[in-house]
Amino acid sequence: MRRRSRPSATISELRRDADSQIVSYWSFLQMGSAAEFKGHLGYADELASTYAWDSTVANARGPAAGDVAIVRDSDWVLGVGRIARIDITTGQSKLRRRCPNPACRSTFIRSRTERTPEFRCGRCGTEFETPGTERIEVTEYAARFDADWWTIDRVVAVKAG
């Protein structure tokens, strides 16, 4: 279910926060449940309210309250929102999948639906039925959008065509 809310700011007002400070803009990639990447089991995203990630993501500590997030999948911009707050939870356990090839151990694992074995490493090319796993400790982050969210229904493509 998509939450549509009345914006409390115009797009032009998103350039500066209440103290007239320049805000940062972030591109948040939402992979979805059908994602081909299988290096981990996903995040608890809720379009229009929450975008989640953890400390294994590049620039994990960068987004801040007041910044603007452009949430997209691999093809379309899904929406734009101003981050109201970032919830941070330390000491969380994450199950991460790895290539079973001892010389590789990459998390760049792809799932295949039409070939066997089911998995293929995107780095070394090893094919396998069961990925290796490891538990790591991470810090979890969740950007909350509250009322400042605009849904964009497949109008803006991510790639120019």
Residue pairs with C-beta under 8 A, 6 or more apart in sequence:
2 47
2 48
2 151
3 48
3 49
3 149
4 48
4 151
5 48
5 147
5 149
6 147
7 147
7 148
7 149
7 150
8 147
8 148
9 82
9 148
11 80
11 150
14 23
14 68
14 80
14 82
15 22
15 23
16 22
16 23
17 23
17 66
18 66
21 66
23 66
23 67
23 68
23 82
24 62
24 63
24 64
24 67
24 68
25 67
25 68
25 69
25 70
26 59
26 62
26 63
26 67
26 68
26 69
26 70
27 69
27 70
27 72
28 51
28 53
28 69
28 70
28 71
28 72
28 143
29 72
29 73
29 74
30 45
30 47
30 51
30 71
30 72
30 73
30 78
31 37
31 42
31 43
31 73
32 73
33 42
35 42
36 110
36 111
37 108
37 109
37 110
38 97
38 109
38 110
38 111
38 119
38 131
39 96
39 97
39 98
39 106
39 107
39 108
39 109
40 56
40 94
40 95
40 96
40 97
40 107
41 95
41 97
43 52
43 53
43 54
44 50
44 52
44 142
45 51
45 52
47 71
47 78
47 79
47 151
48 79
48 81
48 145
48 149
48 151
49 144
49 145
49 146
49 149
50 142
50 143
50 144
50 145
51 69
51 71
51 142
51 143
51 145
52 140
52 141
52 142
52 143
53 60
53 140
53 141
54 60
54 92
54 94
54 138
54 139
54 140
54 141
55 61
55 138
55 139
55 140
55 141
56 94
56 96
56 136
56 138
60 139
60 141
61 141
63 69
63 83
63 86
63 141
63 143
64 83
64 86
65 83
65 84
65 85
65 86
66 82
66 83
67 82
67 83
68 80
68 81
68 82
68 83
69 80
69 81
69 82
69 83
69 143
69 145
70 77
70 79
70 80
71 77
71 78
71 79
71 80
71 81
72 78
72 158
73 158
74 158
75 157
75 158
75 159
76 152
76 154
76 155
76 156
76 157
76 158
77 152
77 155
77 156
77 157
77 158
78 151
78 152
79 149
79 150
79 151
79 152
80 149
80 150
80 152
81 145
81 148
81 149
81 150
82 145
82 148
83 143
83 144
83 145
84 144
84 145
84 146
84 147
84 148
85 143
85 144
85 146
86 141
86 142
86 143
86 144
87 141
87 142
87 144
88 139
88 140
88 141
89 139
89 140
89 142
90 139
91 137
91 139
92 137
92 138
92 139
92 140
93 135
93 136
93 137
93 138
94 135
94 136
94 137
94 138
95 133
95 134
95 135
96 107
96 133
96 134
96 135
96 136
97 107
97 109
97 131
97 132
97 133
98 105
98 106
98 107
98 109
98 131
98 132
98 133
98 134
99 105
99 106
99 107
99 108
99 109
99 121
99 123
99 124
99 126
99 128
99 131
99 132
100 126
100 128
100 130
100 131
100 132
101 121
101 124
101 126
103 124
104 121
104 123
104 124
104 126
105 132
106 121
106 122
106 123
106 124
108 121
108 122
108 123
109 119
109 120
109 121
109 122
109 131
110 119
110 120
110 121
110 122
111 118
111 119
112 118
112 119
112 120
116 129
117 127
117 128
117 129
118 129
119 127
119 128
119 129
119 130
119 131
120 126
120 127
120 128
121 127
121 128
